Amino acid sequence: MGGMELSEATLHDYKDIAALQTESWRSAYRGILPCSYLDGPILKERETHRQTLMFSAGGKRRGVFLAKDCGTLLGFVCVLLDEEPAWGARLDNIHVRPTYKGRGTGRLLFTSAAEWVSMCEPQWPMHLFVFEANHPARRFYEAMGGKVVEQYAQKTPAGVVVLSLRFLWQKRRTIANL
């Protein structure tokens, strides 16, 4: 690794983001989402989703950041300020290439998202949803200071319902200092 760099995504990064998200989902969600979905046309579905999100209105209220090393995309994070403002900013996605997990990429992305939220909405908390069965992600979010505040049944893009947990980071100063 030559040195991780963080940058803001451009509109045209959606295909690379979708490819990394597909790789991450196929690794992390095996046994949670149906194999027929994970092994099927997930890439096209993720590309369509990412393109729609990246090209939608409200770009100033959406932060998408990329972690790269020598031009290789290692991970990304997407934060939506207006998705559920009653809960604060939503960390919509954070994914790291499976072979780069445990090397600080997730922490860098999470911290960057928290700092961006602190600049945009200084008093807001931050929250995210994670599949209850995704124990590695839950451990990461707990290590980052998140607290589970809600459990609910979430309908996934795969068309199945999966139990999910809402993690909340209430204190902005604590988040930004991670």
Buried (B, 14 or more C-beta within 10 A) or exposed (E): EEEBEBEEBEEEBBBBBBBBBBBBBBBBBEEBBBEEBBEEEBBEBBBEBBBEBBEEEEEEBBBBBBBBBEEEBBBBBBBBBEBEEEBBBBBBBBBBBEEBBEBBBBBBBBBBBBBBBBEBBEEBBBBBBBBBBBEEBBEBBEEBBBEBEEEEEBEBEBEEEBEBBBBBBBEBEEBBEE
